[in-house]
Amino acid sequence: MLFIVGRALAHGRRVALATVVGNAVGIYVVAALVAFGIGSVVARSDTMFAVVKFAGAVYLIWLGVSAFRHRRDLGSVLAADAAPHGHRRAMRDGFVVGLANPKAVILFAAILPQFVDRSAGHVPEQMLVLAVVSSVIALVSDSGWALAASTVRAWFARSPRRLQLVGGAGGLAMIALGLTVAITGRND
């Protein structure tokens, strides 16, 4: 959620919504990996968990630094009525963040199996259907956050100074999120 809000504040509604879609797809891929057993390897291996966790953290920090560095460009971007990132790039960024989210692996590995009827068979398929429900909820929820944050951004956009502040704050929020991901550990 913080990643989406940061993108909305730094880059606006379209980029934030494209990021939401990419993130939902990335998280669904994580759910599919869990459904087919790869998630249990990451969930049980401290080394694999750390690799995924730090890759995601580094990517978030890189995105935040990039947003912070380009915060002064946001006024000219709004004047030109264009997004600083293309929609495909925003979707890709969201996808990578969703895919590299180690907490999604743990969540899906811990939650999805509890709702599967093993006697009915087709366990991976059941888990994939359950993951669709989770993805739809994420799309709706994250889209709401993106729309709310981008609406607030419009107020900031009326002043170049405020816009620089919000662009910088969005970048700093992504950096803080990346650092939080990097320093938090597993509680197992």
N, C-alpha and C positions, 0 to 999 in steps of 0.2 A: 504494500500500500504506500509506504514512504517513497519507494522508487517511482511509482505512478504520479504521486503528488509532486515530487521533485521535477519530473518531466513536464507536468502541466504548468508548473510555475515557471520553469526555465524556457519551455518551448511552445506552450500553448495547447489548445484543445485537440487539434488534429494529430499532432505528434503523440500526445498522451493517449489518445484512443487507439492509435496504431500500436503503441507500446503495450496497451492492455491486451490487444488481440495476440500479439507475439508472445507475451508472457503466458497467457492462457494456453496457447499451443505448446509452449515449452514445458509447462507444468503437466499438460496432458501426456506429453512424451515421457516425462518422468513416471507418471502413473502407469503408462504402458510398459516401461522397463520394469517397474515393480511387479506388474501383473505377470510378466514372463520370467521373473526370478532374479533379474539383475539388481533390482533394488535391495534385495536381501544381502547381497555381497557388500554393497556400500554401507548398509545399515550395520552389518556385523564387523566390518573391517575399519579399524580406526585410521589406517593409512589412506584407504580410499575415501573415507569421509573427509579427512583433512584435505586431500587433494581437491575434491569437489568444492569444499567450503572455501579454501583459499583462492581457487580459480574464480569462483563467484564474487568473492570479496574484492579481488584485484580488478575484475571487470567493472564492478560498481564504482570503485574508486576512480578508475580511468574515466568512466562516463561523467562522474562528478567533477573531476578536474577539468575535463573538456568543457563542460557546461559553465563552470566558473570562469575559465579563461575567455570564453566567448560572451560573457554577460554584457559587455558593452555593445555587441553587435545586435542585440535583441531589438533595440529601437528602430534601426534601419530595416530589420527584417519585418517588423510589424508595419512600417511605412510602405514596404513593398508588398505587403499582404502575402508573404510566402513563409513557409516553415524553414527553420534553419537546417533541418534534416528532412530527407525524403521519407515518405511513408514506409517504403520498403526497409530503409535503414532503421527507422524507429521500430518496426516490427521485428527486425533481426535483433536489435538491442534487447527488446523485451523477451524474445525467444531465448536468447543466451542467458539472461538473468533467470528466467523461469527454469531452464534446463539445469543451470548450475546451482540451483537452490537446494542445499543438502537437507534442509528441514522438510522440504516436500517429499524427499525420499523417505525420511523417517516417518512422516505423517502418513503417507500412503501405505508404507509397509506395516504400520501399526494399526491403522484404522480399516482399510479396505477388507482385509481378510476376515474381520469380525462380522461383516455383513454378507459374506458369501455363503451360499448353501452348497456345501461340498457334496452332499448326496445327489444334488441335481446335475453334477458334472459341469464341464465347461467353465472351470474356475477362472482362467484368464479372461474369458469373454465376459463373465459376470463382473469382474473387477474393472474391465474397460467401460462397461455401461455405468457402473457406479462413479467412475472417474469423469464421465461426461456430465453427470449431475454436479460434481464439484467444479468442473470447468465453467459450466453455465452460471453457477453462483458467483464464481470469481469474476467472470465477465460483467455481470450485472453490478456487483459491488464495486469493483475497481473502476468501472465506467462512471459510476456515481461520484467516486472520489475525483476522478479525472475532470469531470464536468464541473464539480464544485470548485476545485482548485483553479481551473482555467477561468472560471467566472471571476474569482477574486483577482486573478492575474490581469483581467481587463481594467480593473480600477488602478492597479499599479502601472499599467501601460500608458495612462494619461500623463505620466510624468517620467521623463527619461531617467531621472535619478532613482525614482521608485522602481522602475523597470530593471535597472542595473542591480538594485538591491534584491529584487525577487529572483533575478537570474542567478545572482551569486548565492542566494539562500537555497535555491533549488539544487545548485551544484554542491553546496556544502551539505545539504541533506543527503544527497547520494553518497558523498564521501563518508559522512557519519554512519550511514547504513552499511557501507562496505567495511568500515572499521569495526562496527558492531558485529557483523557476520564473522570477521576475522578473529575477534577476541573471545567470542562466546564459545563455550564448549558444549559437549554432550553431557546430559545428566542421566547416565545409565550405569 
